[in-house]
Amino acid sequence: MTPLVSQVRFRRTPKTKRQSGLEGRITFVLANHVLVTGVALRRSPRGEYVFTWPATKRYSAVPVDEDARHALECALLTALFVEIRQGAA
């Protein structure tokens, strides 16, 4: 089974800026197909970790290679085709 997330990278916020609760930013590959960047990891006032989606304008999700791009486009086009056909019925 393909892991849901892989290639996880964490860029810690400088100590001087962590007072606001921002611990850092996360980049990862989703389902071996989509590169997700800019997700914020924050610490709540109660000390719990929480994520912010999307974190900034730098947030992005792009296919990791041409095979992934093709697979995602096929899946999206298939889903859109089904939705369009059902709407026409």
LINJO-V382695 format. One line per field, one symbol per residue. ss: DSSP state (2 for helix, 1 for strand, 0 for the rest). phi: phi as a letter, one per 30 degrees, with the letter a starting at -180 (. if undefined). psi: psi as a letter, one per 30 degrees, with the letter a starting at -180 (. if undefined). A space follows every 10 residues. Layout:
ss->???
phi->???
psi->???
This chain:
ss->0000111111 1100222222 0111111111 0001111111 1110000011 1100000001 1110022222 2222222222 222222220
phi->.dddbbhdbb cddeedcddd jddlccbacc hhbbdcbidc cbcdedjddb ccbddbddda bbddaddded dddddddddd ddddddddd
psi->kkkeklhkkk jkkkefffff fjeakkklkk hgekkklgkk klklfggkkl kkkleaffkl jkkfaeeeee eeeeeeeeee eeeeeeff.
